[in-house]
């Protein structure tokens, strides 16, 4: 009977452990599936992004540069040819003689004929200013130009412009071809004798346009500065405006934004009304005032990505099946160690729970002790009745970074006046609070022995006594703790004497805020000499004047949009904005303003801000 019970318990335990193993396998397999799918998705995204970036930064620009270089090469060569003809002395002599001398005329006619054949130009010509005769290749006189004929306007326009070289482009609807004419002035520029030059067809380049196309919906156009299309792989586009094929915003970029001044061209994209993305590259023709525009749907340019997507999906599926299978086999082989690990984990969890409970109890005790320390520290600070008896009006904003802190303030009344001390000890939390206890003791002792109306002397004595207390004097290994402080003595005749060790004083009167600098040395630090003399500043005040002193916790607190310190200037502006409010209201405003500026940032240091009317 006893044996059967043990066997039953063992089976239950085995089943429980097997269920746990299955859960682990299922969870791990799920994680693997998600990881592989995520990896595949990321790989696909990276490949797609890389292809698009390569297309935009290299491929499109390479295509455009290849075409523009061909056009530039042909036009540049035609320019040189036209220029050579224009400077030929025999041609000049023949035109000067009004083409009457037939002997001399043989050479110009043969020259333009040979050039047309040799360089594969569609035509070459010489036009005389004196006779208006138009001589073409083959030595034929084919026309006498007239200013009344609109077709001859190009000649008279070129003569008036007096440009050495003029390039015109013309789309011939009848021939369905685009011709470029290179016109060069013959003779001197101020008084030319005529025009000579060559004409060439861009039909072969139009065919090359088609060879560079990506897919069925890309387009390549040669346009002028007004957006008129002179050349396209689709002959139906030639002679039309690019406005018929691209959105106005894209056309404005091409035509109005001086892309032609950028010799490297420009690449940008846009979405049409169907949400399809198109890439556009614009490349200037260096030898003429034209641009090459290449437009291509992105879906066609990255069509290869679809193959990558399918291959990635198949590979991910195979990897998932393989990894899950291997993981299952391995899990079955290590199930016994896993069972032991589960039991060990349960024991560890129990110990962790016990330790956590112990730590919580200890933490609660520590917090209780710190809360009690807070009560003790607050008991060393002046009471509300003490402050009310000294000041006409005041507020104290005291916010330790932790429960207790290293900031403190101190007051004491005398027959002829009273003294106010604000201190910022090294550190915060419990160490800072312990420092305030020591400082309070030293301060009380010094004030009882020295003249309270000499704050600078009190600071000097505190510096010496604190260094001795902290073993800083002549001890290179001593701790370098100390404090910043401001001491203010107020007499009954509206006189105030202030001395500061790195804590300044602000005075708000009816006109403005006056900033009184503190000495740059702290108290008790190694770099402050024992005999350092702090400075007294004597101030005469009116009854309505307000004074402010603050530790650096307020102005050094980071926050705002740029995570910068609050700063003295913001504090000064805040004081000015609230000069009409009572000090009690000002306390809430100062506190809320700082909290809003922090915007969720952690408090960096202890904060103490005191405002008072003496």
C-alpha positions as CSV (number, residue, x, y, z in Angstrom):
1,X,0.0,0.0,0.0
2,X,2.8,2.4,1.0
3,X,4.7,1.5,-2.2
4,X,1.7,2.2,-4.4
5,X,1.4,5.7,-2.8
6,X,5.0,6.5,-3.5
7,X,4.7,5.3,-7.1
8,X,1.6,7.4,-7.6
9,X,3.4,10.5,-6.2
10,X,6.4,9.9,-8.4
11,X,4.2,9.6,-11.5
12,X,2.4,12.9,-10.6
13,X,5.8,14.6,-10.1
14,X,7.1,13.1,-13.4
15,X,4.0,14.4,-15.2
16,X,4.3,17.9,-13.6
17,X,8.0,18.1,-14.7
18,X,7.2,16.8,-18.2
19,X,4.5,19.5,-18.5
20,X,7.0,22.1,-17.4
21,X,9.5,20.8,-20.0
22,X,6.8,21.0,-22.8
23,X,6.0,24.6,-21.7
24,X,9.7,25.5,-21.9
25,X,10.1,23.9,-25.3
26,X,6.9,25.7,-26.6
27,X,8.1,29.0,-25.2
28,X,11.6,28.6,-26.6
29,X,10.3,27.5,-30.0
30,X,8.0,30.6,-30.1
31,X,10.9,32.8,-29.3
32,X,13.0,31.2,-32.0
33,X,10.1,31.6,-34.5
34,X,9.7,35.3,-33.7
35,X,13.5,35.8,-33.8
36,X,13.9,34.1,-37.2
37,X,10.9,36.0,-38.6
38,X,12.2,39.3,-37.2
39,X,15.7,38.5,-38.6
40,X,14.2,37.7,-42.0
41,X,12.1,40.9,-42.0
42,X,15.1,43.0,-41.0
43,X,17.3,41.4,-43.6
44,X,14.7,42.1,-46.2
45,X,14.3,45.7,-45.1
46,X,18.1,46.2,-45.1
47,X,18.4,44.7,-48.6
48,X,15.5,46.8,-49.9
49,X,17.0,50.0,-48.4
50,X,20.4,49.2,-49.8
51,X,19.0,48.6,-53.3
52,X,17.1,51.9,-53.2
53,X,20.1,53.8,-51.9
54,X,22.3,52.3,-54.5
55,X,19.8,53.0,-57.2
56,X,19.4,56.7,-56.1
57,X,23.0,57.4,-55.3
58,X,24.7,55.5,-58.2
59,X,22.6,53.7,-60.8
60,X,20.2,56.5,-61.8
61,X,23.0,59.1,-61.8
62,X,25.2,56.7,-63.8
63,X,22.5,56.3,-66.5
64,X,22.0,60.0,-66.7
65,X,25.7,60.8,-66.8
66,X,26.2,58.2,-69.6
67,X,23.5,59.8,-71.7
68,X,24.6,63.4,-71.0
69,X,28.2,62.6,-71.7
70,X,27.2,61.2,-75.2
71,X,25.1,64.3,-75.9
72,X,27.9,66.6,-74.6
73,X,30.5,64.8,-76.6
74,X,28.6,65.2,-79.9
75,X,27.7,68.9,-79.2
76,X,31.3,69.7,-78.1
77,X,32.7,68.2,-81.3
78,X,30.1,70.1,-83.4
79,X,31.1,73.4,-81.6
80,X,34.7,72.8,-82.5
81,X,33.9,72.1,-86.1
82,X,31.7,75.2,-86.4
83,X,34.3,77.3,-84.8
84,X,37.0,76.0,-87.3
85,X,34.7,76.9,-90.2
86,X,34.0,80.3,-88.8
87,X,37.7,81.2,-88.6
88,X,38.7,79.8,-91.9
89,X,40.4,82.7,-93.9
90,X,39.2,81.4,-97.3
91,X,35.6,81.3,-96.2
92,X,36.0,84.8,-94.7
93,X,37.5,86.1,-98.0
94,X,34.7,84.4,-100.1
95,X,32.0,86.0,-98.0
96,X,33.6,89.4,-98.1
97,X,33.5,89.1,-101.9
98,X,29.8,88.3,-101.8
99,X,30.5,84.8,-103.1
100,X,31.2,86.1,-106.6
101,X,34.7,84.6,-107.0
102,X,33.9,81.1,-108.2
103,X,37.5,79.9,-107.9
104,X,37.7,80.8,-104.2
105,X,34.1,79.4,-103.7
106,X,35.2,75.9,-104.6
107,X,37.0,75.5,-101.3
108,X,34.1,76.6,-98.9
109,X,31.6,74.4,-100.8
110,X,33.9,71.4,-100.6
111,X,34.8,72.1,-97.0
112,X,31.2,72.0,-95.7
113,X,30.5,68.9,-97.8
114,X,33.6,67.0,-96.5
115,X,32.8,68.0,-92.9
116,X,29.2,66.6,-93.2
117,X,30.5,63.3,-94.6
118,X,33.6,62.9,-92.5
119,X,31.9,63.6,-89.1
120,X,28.5,62.2,-89.9
121,X,26.6,65.4,-89.5
122,X,23.1,65.6,-91.0
123,X,23.9,69.0,-92.7
124,X,26.5,71.8,-92.8
125,X,26.0,75.3,-94.0
126,X,27.3,78.8,-94.7
127,X,24.9,81.8,-94.7
128,X,26.1,85.2,-95.8
129,X,25.1,88.4,-94.1
130,X,25.8,90.5,-97.3
131,X,23.8,88.4,-99.8
132,X,21.6,86.4,-97.4
133,X,22.5,83.2,-99.4
134,X,22.2,79.9,-97.6
135,X,24.8,77.4,-98.9
136,X,24.4,73.8,-97.7
137,X,26.5,70.6,-98.0
138,X,27.1,69.6,-101.6
139,X,27.8,73.2,-102.5
140,X,24.2,73.9,-103.1
141,X,22.6,77.3,-102.8
142,X,19.2,76.3,-101.3
143,X,17.7,79.5,-100.1
144,X,18.0,83.3,-99.9
145,X,16.9,84.3,-96.4
146,X,14.4,87.1,-95.6
147,X,13.5,88.9,-92.4
148,X,9.8,88.5,-93.4
149,X,10.1,84.7,-93.4
150,X,9.5,83.3,-89.8
151,X,11.6,80.2,-90.7
152,X,14.6,82.5,-91.2
153,X,14.3,84.3,-87.9
154,X,17.0,82.1,-86.3
155,X,19.6,83.7,-88.6
156,X,18.8,87.4,-87.9
157,X,18.4,86.6,-84.2
158,X,21.8,85.0,-84.0
159,X,23.4,87.9,-85.9
160,X,21.9,90.5,-83.5
161,X,23.0,88.5,-80.4
162,X,26.7,88.6,-81.6
163,X,27.4,85.4,-79.6
164,X,30.4,83.6,-81.1
165,X,28.6,80.2,-80.8
166,X,24.8,79.7,-80.6
167,X,23.1,76.4,-80.1
168,X,19.5,75.9,-81.1
169,X,17.4,72.7,-80.8
170,X,14.4,72.0,-82.9
171,X,11.9,69.1,-83.0
172,X,10.7,68.4,-86.6
173,X,7.2,66.9,-86.4
174,X,7.2,65.7,-90.0
175,X,10.5,63.8,-89.6
176,X,9.7,62.9,-86.0
177,X,13.3,63.8,-85.1
178,X,15.1,66.3,-83.0
179,X,17.9,68.4,-84.6
180,X,20.6,70.4,-83.0
181,X,22.1,73.3,-84.9
182,X,25.5,74.8,-83.9
183,X,25.8,78.3,-85.3
184,X,29.1,80.2,-85.3
185,X,29.7,83.8,-86.4
186,X,32.1,84.3,-89.3
187,X,34.7,87.0,-88.9
188,X,34.9,89.6,-86.1
189,X,32.3,89.5,-83.4
190,X,31.3,93.2,-83.7
191,X,30.8,93.0,-87.5
192,X,30.2,89.4,-88.5
193,X,30.1,88.4,-92.2
194,X,27.6,85.6,-91.7
195,X,27.0,82.3,-89.9
196,X,28.5,78.9,-90.5
197,X,27.9,75.6,-88.7
198,X,26.6,72.1,-88.6
199,X,23.4,70.3,-87.8
200,X,23.0,66.9,-86.2
201,X,20.1,64.6,-85.4
202,X,19.7,63.0,-82.0
203,X,17.7,60.1,-83.3
204,X,20.5,57.6,-82.3
205,X,20.6,59.0,-78.8
206,X,16.8,58.6,-78.7
207,X,17.3,54.9,-79.4
208,X,19.8,54.7,-76.6
209,X,17.2,56.2,-74.3
210,X,15.1,53.2,-74.8
211,X,18.0,50.8,-74.1
212,X,18.5,52.4,-70.7
213,X,14.8,52.1,-69.6
214,X,13.9,50.1,-66.5
215,X,10.6,48.3,-67.1
216,X,7.7,49.5,-69.1
217,X,6.8,52.7,-67.3
218,X,10.1,54.7,-67.0
219,X,10.7,57.8,-69.1
220,X,13.7,59.7,-70.3
221,X,13.4,63.3,-71.7
222,X,15.7,66.0,-73.0
223,X,14.2,69.3,-72.1
224,X,15.0,73.0,-72.3
225,X,14.9,75.5,-69.5
226,X,11.2,76.1,-70.1
227,X,10.4,72.4,-69.7
228,X,9.7,71.6,-73.4
229,X,10.6,68.1,-74.4
230,X,12.9,67.8,-77.4
231,X,14.0,64.2,-77.2
232,X,12.4,61.1,-75.7
233,X,12.5,57.3,-76.3
234,X,8.7,57.7,-76.9
235,X,8.4,59.8,-80.0
236,X,4.9,60.8,-78.9
237,X,6.4,62.8,-76.0
238,X,8.7,64.9,-78.2
239,X,7.5,68.5,-78.7
240,X,5.3,68.4,-75.7
241,X,5.8,70.0,-72.2
242,X,7.1,68.0,-69.3
243,X,4.1,69.4,-67.3
244,X,1.9,66.8,-69.1
245,X,3.8,63.9,-67.5
246,X,5.0,65.1,-64.0
247,X,3.3,66.9,-61.1
248,X,3.6,70.7,-60.9
249,X,5.7,70.4,-57.7
250,X,8.2,68.2,-59.4
251,X,8.3,70.4,-62.5
252,X,9.0,73.4,-60.4
253,X,12.0,71.6,-58.9
254,X,13.3,70.8,-62.4
255,X,12.6,74.0,-64.2
256,X,12.6,76.8,-61.5
257,X,15.2,75.7,-59.0
258,X,18.3,76.0,-61.1
259,X,19.2,72.3,-61.0
260,X,21.2,73.0,-64.1
261,X,23.8,74.9,-62.0
262,X,24.5,71.6,-60.2
263,X,26.9,69.8,-62.5
264,X,26.4,66.6,-60.5
265,X,22.7,66.6,-61.0
266,X,20.0,66.0,-58.5
267,X,17.9,63.0,-57.5
268,X,14.5,63.2,-55.7
269,X,11.3,61.2,-55.4
270,X,7.6,61.9,-55.3
271,X,4.3,60.0,-54.9
272,X,1.6,60.2,-57.5
273,X,-2.2,60.3,-56.8
274,X,-2.3,56.5,-56.5
275,X,0.5,56.5,-53.8
276,X,3.1,55.0,-56.2
277,X,6.6,56.2,-55.6
278,X,8.7,57.5,-58.6
279,X,12.4,58.4,-58.6
280,X,13.6,61.3,-60.8
281,X,17.1,62.2,-61.7
282,X,18.0,65.6,-63.4
283,X,21.3,66.0,-65.1
284,X,22.4,69.2,-66.9
285,X,23.9,69.1,-70.4
286,X,27.2,71.0,-69.8
287,X,27.6,72.1,-73.4
288,X,24.1,73.5,-73.7
289,X,21.3,75.0,-71.6
290,X,19.3,71.7,-71.4
291,X,18.6,69.1,-68.9
292,X,18.2,65.3,-69.1
293,X,15.3,64.1,-66.9
294,X,15.0,60.3,-66.1
295,X,11.8,59.2,-64.3
296,X,11.3,55.6,-63.1
297,X,8.7,53.9,-60.9
298,X,10.4,52.5,-57.8
299,X,8.3,49.3,-58.0
300,X,10.1,48.5,-61.2
301,X,13.6,49.5,-60.1
302,X,13.4,47.2,-57.0
303,X,11.5,44.4,-58.6
304,X,14.3,42.1,-57.7
305,X,13.4,42.7,-54.0
306,X,10.3,40.5,-54.5
307,X,12.6,37.6,-55.2
308,X,14.6,38.4,-52.1
309,X,11.4,38.5,-50.1
310,X,10.3,35.0,-51.3
311,X,13.8,33.5,-50.8
312,X,14.0,35.1,-47.3
313,X,10.6,33.7,-46.4
314,X,11.5,30.1,-47.6
315,X,14.8,30.2,-45.8
316,X,13.3,31.5,-42.6
317,X,10.7,28.7,-42.7
318,X,13.3,26.0,-43.2
319,X,15.5,27.4,-40.5
320,X,12.5,27.5,-38.1
321,X,11.6,23.9,-38.7
322,X,15.2,22.8,-38.4
323,X,15.9,24.7,-35.2
324,X,12.7,23.7,-33.5
325,X,13.4,20.0,-34.3
326,X,16.9,20.2,-33.0
327,X,15.8,22.1,-29.9
328,X,13.2,19.4,-29.2
329,X,15.7,16.6,-29.5
330,X,18.2,18.4,-27.3
331,X,15.5,19.2,-24.8
332,X,14.5,15.6,-24.6
333,X,18.1,14.5,-23.9
334,X,18.6,17.1,-21.2
335,X,15.2,16.6,-19.6
336,X,16.6,14.9,-16.5
337,X,19.1,17.7,-15.7
338,X,16.3,20.1,-16.4
339,X,14.1,18.4,-13.8
340,X,16.9,18.7,-11.3
341,X,17.3,22.3,-12.3
342,X,13.6,22.9,-11.7
343,X,13.8,21.5,-8.2
344,X,16.9,23.5,-7.5
345,X,15.2,26.6,-8.8
346,X,12.3,26.0,-6.5
347,X,14.6,25.7,-3.5
348,X,16.4,28.9,-4.6
349,X,13.1,30.7,-5.0
350,X,12.2,29.8,-1.5
351,X,15.6,31.1,-0.2
352,X,15.2,34.3,-2.3
353,X,11.8,34.9,-0.8
354,X,13.3,34.4,2.7
355,X,16.2,36.8,1.9
356,X,13.8,39.3,0.3
357,X,11.7,39.3,3.4
358,X,14.8,39.8,5.6
359,X,16.0,42.7,3.3
360,X,12.6,44.3,3.4
361,X,12.6,44.2,7.2
362,X,16.1,45.7,7.3
363,X,15.2,48.3,4.7
364,X,12.1,49.2,6.7
365,X,14.2,49.7,9.8
366,X,16.7,51.8,7.9
367,X,13.9,54.0,6.5
368,X,12.5,54.3,10.0
369,X,15.9,55.4,11.2
370,X,16.3,57.9,8.4
371,X,12.8,59.3,9.0
372,X,13.7,59.8,12.7
373,X,16.9,61.4,11.5
374,X,14.8,63.8,9.5
375,X,12.9,64.8,12.6
376,X,16.1,65.4,14.4
377,X,17.5,67.4,11.6
378,X,14.4,69.5,11.3
379,X,14.6,70.2,15.0
380,X,17.9,71.9,14.5
381,X,16.4,74.3,12.0
382,X,14.8,77.6,13.1
383,X,11.1,77.4,14.0
384,X,8.3,79.3,12.3
385,X,7.9,81.5,15.4
386,X,11.6,82.4,15.4
387,X,11.5,83.4,11.7
388,X,8.3,85.4,12.2
389,X,9.9,87.3,15.0
390,X,12.9,88.3,12.8
391,X,11.4,89.0,9.4
392,X,8.6,91.3,8.2
393,X,7.8,88.7,5.6
394,X,9.6,85.6,4.4
395,X,9.5,82.1,2.8
396,X,11.8,79.1,3.1
397,X,11.9,76.4,0.4
398,X,13.8,73.5,1.9
399,X,13.9,70.3,-0.2
400,X,16.5,67.6,0.6
401,X,17.3,65.4,-2.3
402,X,16.8,62.4,-0.1
403,X,14.8,62.2,3.2
404,X,17.6,64.2,4.9
405,X,20.2,66.4,3.3
406,X,23.2,68.6,3.6
407,X,21.5,72.0,3.3
408,X,20.7,74.0,6.5
409,X,19.8,77.5,7.6
410,X,20.4,79.1,11.0
411,X,19.2,82.3,12.7
412,X,20.1,84.0,16.0
413,X,18.8,87.3,17.5
414,X,21.1,89.9,19.3
415,X,20.4,93.2,21.0
416,X,21.3,95.3,18.0
417,X,20.1,92.9,15.2
418,X,20.1,89.3,14.1
419,X,22.1,86.9,11.9
420,X,21.0,84.6,9.1
421,X,23.2,81.7,7.9
422,X,22.5,79.5,4.8
423,X,24.8,76.5,4.3
424,X,25.3,73.8,1.7
425,X,27.5,70.9,3.0
426,X,29.3,68.4,0.9
427,X,27.1,65.5,-0.2
428,X,23.5,64.8,0.5
429,X,21.4,62.2,2.3
430,X,22.7,60.9,5.6
431,X,26.4,62.0,5.1
432,X,25.2,65.5,4.3
433,X,22.9,65.6,7.3
434,X,25.7,64.5,9.6
435,X,27.8,67.3,8.3
436,X,25.1,69.8,9.1
437,X,25.1,68.7,12.7
438,X,28.9,69.3,13.0
439,X,28.6,72.7,11.2
440,X,25.8,73.8,13.6
441,X,27.9,73.0,16.6
442,X,30.9,74.9,15.2
443,X,28.8,77.8,14.1
444,X,27.1,78.2,17.5
445,X,30.5,78.2,19.2
446,X,32.0,80.8,16.8
447,X,29.0,83.1,17.0
448,X,29.0,83.0,20.8
449,X,32.7,84.0,20.8
450,X,33.0,86.4,17.9
451,X,31.3,89.6,16.8
452,X,28.2,88.6,15.0
453,X,28.2,91.8,12.9
454,X,31.3,90.6,11.1
455,X,30.2,87.7,8.8
456,X,33.5,87.6,7.0
457,X,35.3,86.9,10.3
458,X,32.8,84.1,11.1
459,X,33.4,82.5,7.8
460,X,37.1,82.7,8.3
461,X,36.9,81.0,11.8
462,X,34.5,78.4,10.4
463,X,37.0,77.5,7.7
464,X,39.9,77.1,10.1
465,X,37.8,75.1,12.7
466,X,36.2,72.9,10.1
467,X,39.5,71.9,8.5
468,X,40.9,71.0,11.9
469,X,37.7,69.0,12.7
470,X,37.9,67.1,9.4
471,X,41.7,66.5,9.7
472,X,42.3,68.4,6.5
473,X,45.1,70.5,7.8
474,X,48.6,69.3,6.7
475,X,47.1,65.9,5.9
476,X,47.3,64.9,2.2
477,X,45.1,61.8,2.9
478,X,42.3,63.6,4.7
479,X,38.8,63.8,3.3
480,X,38.1,66.9,1.3
481,X,34.7,67.9,2.7
482,X,33.4,71.3,3.4
483,X,30.5,73.7,2.7
484,X,29.4,76.7,0.9
485,X,27.8,79.4,3.0
486,X,26.3,82.9,3.2
487,X,26.1,84.9,6.4
488,X,23.9,88.0,6.7
489,X,23.9,90.3,9.7
490,X,20.9,92.7,9.8
491,X,21.0,95.7,12.2
492,X,18.1,97.8,13.4
493,X,19.2,100.9,11.4
494,X,18.4,99.3,8.0
495,X,21.9,98.1,7.5
496,X,22.9,94.7,6.2
497,X,26.3,93.1,6.2
498,X,26.8,90.1,3.9
499,X,29.7,87.7,3.4
500,X,29.5,84.7,1.1
501,X,31.5,81.6,0.4
502,X,30.3,80.6,-3.1
503,X,26.6,81.5,-2.2
504,X,25.6,84.9,-3.7
505,X,23.0,87.4,-2.5
506,X,20.1,88.9,-4.6
507,X,18.5,92.2,-3.7
508,X,15.2,93.2,-5.3
509,X,14.3,96.9,-4.9
510,X,11.8,99.1,-6.7
511,X,14.0,99.4,-9.7
512,X,15.8,96.2,-10.4
513,X,17.7,93.2,-9.0
514,X,21.2,93.7,-7.6
515,X,23.5,90.6,-7.6
516,X,26.2,90.5,-4.9
517,X,29.0,88.1,-5.7
518,X,30.3,85.7,-3.1
519,X,34.0,84.8,-2.6
520,X,35.0,81.9,-4.8
521,X,36.5,79.8,-2.0
522,X,34.5,77.3,0.0
523,X,34.8,76.6,3.7
524,X,36.9,73.7,5.0
525,X,38.2,72.5,1.7
526,X,41.9,71.7,1.1
527,X,42.3,74.4,-1.5
528,X,41.1,77.1,0.9
529,X,43.9,78.5,2.9
530,X,43.5,78.7,6.7
531,X,44.1,82.5,6.7
532,X,41.9,83.2,3.7
533,X,40.0,86.5,4.3
534,X,36.4,86.5,3.2
535,X,34.8,89.8,2.2
536,X,32.1,91.8,4.0
537,X,29.6,93.8,1.8
538,X,27.6,96.5,3.6
539,X,24.2,97.2,2.1
540,X,21.6,99.9,3.0
541,X,18.1,98.8,2.3
542,X,14.6,100.1,2.3
543,X,11.6,98.6,4.1
544,X,10.1,97.2,0.8
545,X,13.4,95.6,-0.4
546,X,13.5,91.8,-0.7
547,X,16.6,89.7,-0.4
548,X,17.0,86.1,-1.8
549,X,19.7,83.5,-1.1
550,X,19.9,80.0,-2.5
551,X,22.1,77.0,-2.5
552,X,23.3,75.8,-5.9
553,X,20.7,73.0,-5.9
554,X,18.1,75.3,-7.3
555,X,20.1,76.9,-10.1
556,X,22.0,73.7,-11.0
557,X,18.9,71.6,-11.4
558,X,18.7,70.2,-15.0
559,X,15.5,70.1,-17.1
560,X,13.8,72.0,-19.9
561,X,13.8,70.9,-23.5
562,X,17.6,70.7,-23.8
563,X,18.2,69.2,-20.3
564,X,20.2,72.3,-19.2
565,X,20.7,73.7,-15.7
566,X,17.9,76.2,-14.5
567,X,20.6,79.0,-14.2
568,X,20.9,82.3,-12.5
569,X,19.3,84.2,-15.3
570,X,16.0,82.2,-15.1
571,X,16.0,82.8,-11.4
572,X,16.4,86.5,-11.8
573,X,13.6,86.7,-14.4
574,X,11.3,84.7,-12.1
575,X,12.0,87.1,-9.2
576,X,11.1,90.1,-11.5
577,X,7.9,88.5,-12.7
578,X,6.6,87.9,-9.2
579,X,7.6,91.2,-7.5
580,X,4.0,92.1,-6.9
581,X,3.2,88.8,-5.1
582,X,3.6,88.2,-1.4
583,X,6.5,86.0,-0.3
584,X,4.2,83.3,0.8
585,X,2.7,83.1,-2.7
586,X,6.2,83.4,-4.2
587,X,7.2,80.2,-2.4
588,X,4.6,78.2,-4.2
589,X,5.4,79.8,-7.5
590,X,9.2,79.2,-7.1
591,X,8.5,75.5,-6.2
592,X,6.0,74.9,-9.0
593,X,8.2,76.6,-11.6
594,X,11.2,74.4,-10.7
595,X,9.0,71.3,-10.8
596,X,7.6,72.2,-14.2
597,X,11.2,72.9,-15.5
598,X,12.4,69.5,-14.2
599,X,9.7,67.8,-16.3
600,X,10.1,64.5,-14.5
601,X,13.9,64.7,-14.1
602,X,15.4,63.5,-10.8
603,X,16.3,66.1,-8.3
604,X,20.1,66.4,-8.5
605,X,21.0,68.0,-5.1
606,X,19.5,69.4,-1.9
607,X,17.6,72.6,-2.6
608,X,17.2,75.6,-0.2
609,X,15.8,79.0,-1.3
610,X,15.1,81.8,1.2
611,X,13.4,85.1,0.5
612,X,12.9,87.7,3.2
613,X,12.1,91.3,4.0
614,X,14.4,92.4,6.8
